[in-house]
Amino acid sequence: MQQELPLEIAPEPAPKPKRPRAPRKPSPPVRANMRLTAWIALAVIVLDQALKYLVVHGLHLDEVRNLDVFPPWLNLRMAWNQGVNFGLMASDQNLTRWILIAVAVVICTWVWIWIWRSAAGLLARIAAGFLIGGAIGNVIDRICYGAVADFLNMSLPGWQNPYSFNVADIAIFAGAIALVLVPQKNPAATRTASKPTAKPRGRKAASPSSAPASKTGDNPRDGGEK
């Protein structure tokens, strides 16, 4: 009786290992578009310097000193401020002048970078433009005149306001208050940052039916007699 030899089953080729995907580059952080801030700051500077030039060189308010426009509500009162608002830190020393200029430049730079990096919303960018434009307007005064030209005065019936201010001061106060009260975050940037990323696709687990058949024992004729 002749015995059959076991059938030799060729092994299935091993699957080629998949090349791992290169890690995705992280998306760059969202930054605020500072074009509007720059235009608002420029508009504040131009308006502030134009009014100061008109008052000092056109109306010669530095010589006349006082002009009543709509008394007592609105008057022109010339005052050379060598300090900050309301005459604080006023000094005749030239060193104080350059210290205040340096402080203003540092504050403007910090506000610009802060608003840009925080992807601030529309109102925050507008407020930053007012603050930066007003601060630069007063810096120009300190460089050109040695002091800030204040000429606006608002009083009440029976009360005379001893302080004067200018357009740059109004812009600084409005911008600073707005930056404190309004939210700085851009809603669109917040939604983009909070959007969930897609989960990486994992390799499918091999099903039991795809396992290769055993070489022996699966054929009833293996090892049997005819």
C-alpha positions as CSV (number, residue, x, y, z in Angstrom):
1,M,0.0,0.0,0.0
2,Q,1.4,3.3,-1.1
3,Q,1.5,6.2,1.4
4,E,0.8,9.7,0.1
5,L,3.3,12.3,0.9
6,P,1.9,15.4,2.8
7,L,1.0,18.3,0.6
8,E,3.4,21.2,1.0
9,I,1.5,24.5,1.3
10,A,3.6,27.5,0.3
11,P,3.6,30.1,3.1
12,E,1.9,33.4,2.5
13,P,4.3,36.2,2.0
14,A,4.6,38.4,5.1
15,P,3.0,41.9,4.6
16,K,5.3,44.6,3.9
17,P,5.7,46.9,6.9
18,K,4.0,50.2,6.3
19,R,6.3,53.2,6.4
20,P,5.4,55.4,9.3
21,R,3.9,58.7,8.3
22,A,6.0,61.8,8.9
23,P,4.6,63.8,11.8
24,R,2.5,66.7,10.7
25,K,4.0,70.1,11.2
26,P,2.2,72.1,13.8
27,S,0.1,74.9,12.4
28,P,1.5,78.4,13.1
29,P,-0.1,80.3,15.9
30,V,-2.9,82.6,15.0
31,R,-1.8,86.3,15.0
32,A,-3.9,89.4,14.8
33,N,-4.0,91.5,11.7
34,M,-2.5,94.8,12.9
35,R,-3.2,96.8,9.8
36,L,-6.3,98.5,11.3
37,T,-4.4,99.3,14.5
38,A,-1.6,101.0,12.5
39,W,-4.1,103.1,10.5
40,I,-6.0,104.2,13.6
41,A,-2.7,105.1,15.3
42,L,-1.6,107.1,12.2
43,A,-5.0,109.0,12.1
44,V,-4.7,109.9,15.8
45,I,-1.1,111.2,15.3
46,V,-2.1,113.3,12.2
47,L,-5.1,114.8,13.9
48,D,-3.3,115.5,17.2
49,Q,-0.3,117.1,15.5
50,A,-2.4,119.1,13.1
51,L,-4.5,120.7,15.9
52,K,-1.4,121.4,17.9
53,Y,0.3,123.1,15.0
54,L,-2.9,125.2,14.4
55,V,-3.1,126.2,18.0
56,V,0.6,127.0,18.6
57,H,1.6,128.4,15.2
58,G,-1.7,129.5,13.8
59,L,-3.6,131.0,16.8
60,H,-0.3,131.7,18.7
61,L,-2.0,130.3,21.8
62,D,1.5,130.0,23.5
63,E,1.5,133.9,23.5
64,V,-2.2,134.6,23.9
65,R,-2.5,131.9,26.6
66,N,-6.4,132.0,26.8
67,L,-9.2,131.9,24.2
68,D,-12.8,131.3,25.0
69,V,-14.6,129.1,22.5
70,F,-17.8,128.1,24.3
71,P,-17.4,129.2,27.9
72,P,-17.4,127.7,30.3
73,W,-17.8,124.3,28.6
74,L,-15.0,124.6,26.1
75,N,-12.0,126.9,26.3
76,L,-8.5,127.0,24.9
77,R,-5.9,127.3,27.7
78,M,-2.3,126.9,26.8
79,A,-0.2,124.7,29.1
80,W,3.2,123.1,28.5
81,N,3.2,119.8,30.3
82,Q,6.7,118.5,31.1
83,G,5.3,115.5,33.0
84,V,2.6,113.0,32.3
85,N,-1.1,113.6,32.5
86,F,-2.3,116.3,34.9
87,G,1.3,117.5,35.3
88,L,2.5,114.5,37.3
89,M,6.2,113.8,37.3
90,A,6.8,117.3,35.9
91,S,10.4,118.4,36.0
92,D,12.7,120.9,34.2
93,Q,15.5,118.4,34.0
94,N,16.2,117.1,30.5
95,L,16.7,113.6,31.9
96,T,13.1,113.3,32.9
97,R,12.0,114.3,29.4
98,W,14.0,111.4,27.8
99,I,12.9,108.9,30.5
100,L,9.2,109.7,29.7
101,I,10.0,109.3,26.0
102,A,11.6,105.9,26.6
103,V,8.7,104.8,28.8
104,A,6.2,105.7,26.2
105,V,8.1,103.9,23.5
106,V,8.3,100.7,25.6
107,I,4.6,100.8,26.4
108,C,3.7,101.2,22.8
109,T,5.9,98.3,21.7
110,W,4.5,96.1,24.5
111,V,0.9,96.9,23.6
112,W,1.6,96.2,19.9
113,I,3.2,92.8,20.5
114,W,0.6,91.8,23.1
115,I,-2.4,92.6,20.8
116,W,-0.6,90.9,17.8
117,R,0.3,87.7,19.7
118,S,-3.0,87.3,21.5
119,A,-5.0,87.3,18.2
120,A,-7.1,90.1,19.6
121,G,-10.6,91.0,18.4
122,L,-11.7,94.0,16.5
123,L,-12.5,96.3,19.5
124,A,-9.1,95.5,21.2
125,R,-7.2,96.3,18.0
126,I,-9.1,99.6,17.7
127,A,-8.4,100.5,21.3
128,A,-4.7,99.7,20.9
129,G,-4.6,102.0,17.9
130,F,-6.0,104.9,19.9
131,L,-3.5,104.2,22.8
132,I,-0.5,103.9,20.6
133,G,-1.4,106.9,18.4
134,G,-1.9,109.1,21.5
135,A,1.3,108.1,23.1
136,I,3.3,108.7,20.0
137,G,1.7,112.1,19.5
138,N,2.9,113.2,23.0
139,V,6.3,111.7,22.3
140,I,6.6,113.9,19.2
141,D,5.8,117.0,21.4
142,R,8.5,116.1,23.8
143,I,11.0,115.8,21.0
144,C,10.0,118.9,19.1
145,Y,9.0,121.3,22.0
146,G,10.6,119.7,25.0
147,A,7.1,119.4,26.6
148,V,3.6,118.3,25.7
149,A,1.3,121.0,24.3
150,D,-2.0,120.9,26.2
151,F,-4.6,123.4,25.1
152,L,-8.2,122.0,25.6
153,N,-10.0,123.0,28.8
154,M,-13.5,122.0,29.9
155,S,-15.1,123.6,32.9
156,L,-18.6,123.9,34.5
157,P,-20.6,126.9,35.6
158,G,-19.2,128.0,38.9
159,W,-16.2,125.7,38.6
160,Q,-13.0,126.4,36.7
161,N,-11.0,123.3,35.7
162,P,-7.3,124.1,36.3
163,Y,-6.1,121.4,33.9
164,S,-5.7,121.3,30.2
165,F,-5.4,118.3,27.9
166,N,-5.1,117.5,24.2
167,V,-6.4,115.0,21.6
168,A,-3.6,112.6,22.3
169,D,-4.6,112.5,26.0
170,I,-8.2,111.7,25.0
171,A,-7.0,108.9,22.7
172,I,-4.7,107.4,25.5
173,F,-7.5,107.3,28.1
174,A,-10.1,105.9,25.6
175,G,-7.7,103.2,24.4
176,A,-6.6,102.2,27.9
177,I,-10.2,102.0,29.3
178,A,-11.3,100.0,26.2
179,L,-8.4,97.5,26.5
180,V,-9.5,96.9,30.2
181,L,-13.2,96.5,29.5
182,V,-13.5,94.8,26.1
183,P,-12.4,91.2,25.5
184,Q,-9.0,90.8,23.7
185,K,-9.6,87.4,22.2
186,N,-10.7,87.0,18.6
187,P,-13.8,84.6,18.5
188,A,-12.7,83.2,15.1
189,A,-9.2,82.5,16.4
190,T,-10.7,80.8,19.5
191,R,-12.9,78.5,17.4
192,T,-10.0,77.6,15.2
193,A,-7.8,76.8,18.2
194,S,-10.5,74.7,19.9
195,K,-11.4,72.6,16.8
196,P,-10.6,68.9,17.5
197,T,-8.0,67.3,15.3
198,A,-8.7,64.1,13.4
199,K,-7.7,60.9,15.1
200,P,-4.9,59.1,13.3
201,R,-6.0,56.0,11.5
202,G,-4.7,52.8,13.2
203,R,-3.8,49.6,11.5
204,K,-6.7,47.2,11.2
205,A,-6.4,44.1,13.4
206,A,-6.0,40.9,11.5
207,S,-9.2,38.8,11.5
208,P,-9.1,35.2,12.6
209,S,-10.2,34.1,9.1
210,S,-7.1,35.6,7.6
211,A,-4.7,33.5,9.6
212,P,-2.6,31.2,7.4
213,A,-3.8,27.5,7.4
214,S,-1.6,25.1,9.3
215,K,0.7,23.0,7.2
216,T,-0.4,19.8,8.8
217,G,-3.6,18.5,10.3
218,D,-5.9,20.5,8.1
219,N,-6.0,18.0,5.3
220,P,-7.8,14.8,6.3
221,R,-5.5,12.8,4.0
222,D,-2.3,14.0,5.7
223,G,-0.7,11.0,7.3
224,G,-3.7,8.7,6.4
225,E,-3.8,5.6,4.3
226,K,-5.6,5.2,1.1
